[in-house]
Amino acid sequence: MKPEIVSLKPDMAYDLASVSKVVGTGTVLIDLILSGQVALDALLTDYYPEFEGQGAESLTIRQLVTHTSGINPFIKNRNDLSYSELRAALNRVDASLDKVFHYSDVNFILLGFMLEAMYHKDLSAILQDQVFKPFNMTHTGFIAPEHTVSTAWELPKGVVHDPKARVLGNHTGSAGLFSTLDDLVNFSQAYFEDDRYLALLKDYSLTQDMRSISWDILKGDEANKRDVTSQWLLHTGYTGTFVMINLKTQQAVIFLSNRVHLKDDRPGWITDRNLLINSFVKAMQILENR
């Protein structure tokens, strides 16, 4: 069966994939950390004692938000587990003492569970209260709005691409959100209007890899990490989405895509995406210098 051809419209929502990390869980955590309600070097178990994996006695919030936790994300037969089985397995993953950068969804899934324990609410309600309502993001959430771009032609429209998010639903701290261009513009604007977020323009990782809280810090020729005015905070998503914000120049780039719709050529996409990101940064620098 051939996929249906649908004309895109400006108000359509997209599966954000891992961009959900900063749009949702990450922003709640940033606010809690910057306000002193959560300590970066506290243990995960200080806030979420249900985590019982090996290494729990040394697993910190800083390590989780910078992807330096040492967590082994492998869970046998993960996609065949029920919600309760997957959640129980995630609460028992092991964290080694090798605290180098290794990007893993499990870090933010556990942080989402932690927020639920702290607020005594489902993660979806927390995100609505703490991010989406105050940021005026009226079409963002775990349930896709009516006008949604199909992520992959073999999936029903509005079904999230990430298999873990399909199982964990509105408890997923790593993926699963749908959003629109207008909502992400409001999201970026909210960051620009709050000077507290300027604190994100430094390295919070204790490894050789430079990371902010939840966000990556764009590195390369077009973003000199020694000059905060050229620093961009960046997060990408598996479905081809990415969001970049420059807190000093108050510029943003929002890229929404369903690049996995017909085929999943991830290595090719990463090469093209990086070229695209650098092109956007160059263009924004030219606009800023006019």
Beta strands, then each sheet from edge to edge (+ up, - down):
strand 1: 13-15
strand 2: 178-180
strand 3: 216-217
strand 4: 233-236
strand 5: 242-246
strand 6: 251-255
sheet 1: 1+ 2-
sheet 2: 3+ 4- 5+ 6-
end
